[in-house]
Every structure is written in structure tokens, then in C-alpha cells.
């Protein structure tokens, strides 16, 4: 049996994909290596494939910083509660709009579509958040992000694939609309729930902009907002003073920045591979024509 020859296209395509993978993974590897390098090596700013002198001093400073750990807690709470609220509220709205006999359904859909295409703008939105009492409030992370038209469409498309006979049987047994939703529809929609949960969790974990706009209290700042300030504003003085107190030497700002970036990024990187397959399902669900 003759061996299959590898064509020019396959060779070029493989090399191109390897180059893309390298360009994607190397920045993260660079940050990891420099966060593990000893302070005297980090000061040099050299590009190394492996740590020249392994040191966890930068991570000790980061984990020893009360503000950083508080930001990690705020981000975790925001991700958990924000994702749960978004999935629940969006599913309820999508279930109602998935019914063709809903009075005013077309008008609701048009209004919802407009909110996806147009927004009030930064200043009107900021004034609205202040008037609602969300300024410098933890709930500014949760309530405004409870609904998404795009995710609602995905929910609607999936709900329409559930046989009507299941809902009719439940209603014959005396179940209300909410009973049908929570006892029949949602338990049979775990694939789409996992997909939307992934979308929402990644958004909440990575978002830093809401913290910049609406939060002024240090104790309410998310981890990503703190990381943005560390990188953009170069506000390293306090953490460097803490490093001097702990190690008797001044850790370089870049070393602490790299360690902070790894602490903020690693949890979602470890969590993502386990639910990556739901991304494909989510795209396919959204492609179904209702």
C-alpha cells in the first residue's frame, strides 16, 4: 500500500497554523517566564525561554497584597452572581418571546433589536447608572448585564427545538408557565445554558471598563480594573514598598506586573478548556433558523 503524499497546500497550511499558534501562545509564555524570574534577571529585560533564576518573590508580593486579593474576590463574586442572573433573566425573556401567540411579540422583538444596534452613549448611560443608585455600587456589575439580545436569540432558537408535546403534557398535569419553564424546558436545555454561561462568565471575568467608569471605592474594584491601573498608570509604588519590607530589596515594576497578569488570567485559562466544546454548540444553536 503506497504512502499518501503530502501536498504543497497541506505543508504550507501546517506551517502557517504553527506560526499562528506560536504568535498566540508566546506572549503568555513570555509573561509567565518573566513573572517567575528572579528580580535581578527581570531588571535586565532579556527575552528568555526559561527562567534564568527561578523566584516566586513577585507572586508573594501579589498574594500578600490585600487590595489584590480583595479584587480577586470581587471578580469571583461578580462572575458567579452575574452569570447566574444573566442566564436566568435572559432565559425567562427568551421563553416568552419564543411563543408565537405572545401578544405584542413583534413589537418586543423590534424594541430589543434596536437596543442591540444602538445605545444611549457613554454619558447618558453614566447619568442613568447614577440616577438608579448604581454608582460605586457592586450591583452595577450585575443588573445592567442581566440581558443580552444576542444571547436571547440563541435561547429562543434552542427553545423552539423542544417538542411542544412536552409542554402540553406538563400543562395538562396542572403546571403553570413558570413550572413548564423550570421543570421541563430548562432541564432539557443544559447545552445552551452551558454555552450562555460561558459567554457571560468570560465577559464578567475579563471586563475592567465598568470598574473604571462606576467604581471609586478601592474595596469594590475588580481584579481586572486593578490590573489595568497597574499596567496603564504604572501605580507600583505601594506594592514595591511592600516588596522592600518583605525581601529587603526593591522588586522591579515589570516583575510585579507580569505576576499580576498571571494571577488575573490563569483561572479563566484553566477553566476554559473544560467548556470549550460548548462554544461550538453555541455557534450551531445560534445558526438554527427558528
HELIX and SHEET records of a PDB file:
HELIX    1   1 UNK A    8  UNK A   36  1                                  29    
HELIX    2   2 UNK A   39  UNK A   44  1                                   6    
HELIX    3   3 UNK A   57  UNK A   64  1                                   8    
HELIX    4   4 UNK A   66  UNK A   97  1                                  32    
HELIX    5   5 UNK A  105  UNK A  117  1                                  13    
HELIX    6   6 UNK A  122  UNK A  131  1                                  10    
HELIX    7   7 UNK A  138  UNK A  141  5                                   4    
HELIX    8   8 UNK A  143  UNK A  145  5                                   3    
HELIX    9   9 UNK A  149  UNK A  159  1                                  11    
HELIX   10  10 UNK A  164  UNK A  172  1                                   9    
HELIX   11  11 UNK A  177  UNK A  180  1                                   4    
HELIX   12  12 UNK A  181  UNK A  185  3                                   5    
HELIX   13  13 UNK A  186  UNK A  188  5                                   3    
HELIX   14  14 UNK A  190  UNK A  206  1                                  17    
HELIX   15  15 UNK A  209  UNK A  214  1                                   6    
HELIX   16  16 UNK A  218  UNK A  220  5                                   3    
HELIX   17  17 UNK A  223  UNK A  233  1                                  11    
HELIX   18  18 UNK A  237  UNK A  247  1                                  11    
HELIX   19  19 UNK A  253  UNK A  275  1                                  23    
HELIX   20  20 UNK A  277  UNK A  287  1                                  11    
END                                                                             
